[in-house]
Amino acid sequence: MRRTIAITATVLIGLSVAPAAQAQAAGPALPKPTGSKPVGFTNLHLVDKSRPDPWNPEAKERELMVSLYYPAKKAAGKTVTYMTEQESAAVLKPYDSVDPGALTKVRTHARVNAQATGGRLPLVVMSPGFSFPRATLTSLAEDLASRGYLVAAVEHTYESLATTFPDGRVTSCLACVKGQDHAKVAKGRVKDVRFVLDELIDGSWGKRIDRSRIAMVGHSVGGYAASLAVPADARIKAGVNLDGTYYPTKPVKRPFLLVGTAKSHTPDGTDESWKQAWPKLTGWKRWITVKDTDHSSFVDYAVLRSQIGLPSQELDGARALEITRAHLAGFLDRHLLDKRTPVKDYPEVSVHRP
């Protein structure tokens, strides 16, 4: 189950081989969203009183933080703080040469509590990689929101290096232990996601959600969880796995997209799980790999590593995110909106049909 776990030093570096570039003088920044709409942002603190926390035996309830990104009427208000000082320090702890607060300085584009547009929106729930904070999904979430989607990025408590709650508590990654059961992690995330869907649909955001147009996108073990969530919850109409080892337990009859590194996820790559899982995808499906990428190339670390002075993938980070964003938008537009959004031919991308 390689590649679903990224702890300590591998959180940012993954399997990177390229030399580190100097941080940009203007400070680290995420690429601008490509859609036409301004992006708003808010955080939700959700408490599932029906089940104890799977990682902390003292917690009788499961607490989650969820970041919502949405199309806004105008770009008003301050931009989102990427990470807090404690979160940034936890992620960058293995790197003595890097400012521990570097990730607090990342320039984002979503505006805190900006007024949302009217009407019902398609919903995309996102699940980050194991030990990755939900902030690492920001560039993907901002882009989808600028295209008209409501995006809910879920922080799976005690599976992230640091999670900050409204009362100031900061939790660590209790689940980050050697030999962790990845199936347990993925199954637990399905419960988290289904709870989040319940809360969103039944709560104040419910009137803004088009319940017939819901998808799940996951990175790493989040992608594994997406393969389990799609057949488990009829509300989820499509799923995406970004470079996660993949063991579906039931046939996935709804549209599913696989996006991964060329080294690991070609049919003859080092991770054979996709080849084994392919026959269980019985609906619309697509399998692509991107040349010169590594495990962290499909989230914000694609651009941030080189900007803060850490090694990165061979492919330019902005290009890597451009490719991921384009394929996500094309897939979600097609299967949630019944809209054909052209995705240009990228020479780095290969399509596999084993």
Secondary structure, DSSP 8 states (H G I E B T S, - for coil): -TTSB--TTHHHHTT--B------TT--B-----SSS-EEEEEEEEEETTS--SS-TT-SSEEEEEEEEEEBSS--S-B--S--HHHHHHHHTT-TTS-TTGGGS-B---EET--B-SS-EEEEEEE--BB--GGGGHHHHHHHHHTT-EEEEEE-TTSBS-EE-TTS-EE--TT--TT--HHHHHHHHHHHHHHHHHHHHHSTTGGGEEEEEEEEEEETHHHHHHHHHHHH-TT--EEEEES-----SS-B-S-EEEEEEHHHHSTTSS--HHHHHGGGB-SSEEEEEETT--TTTTSTHHHHHHHTT--B-SS-HHHHHHHHHHHHHHHHHHHHS---------TTEEE---
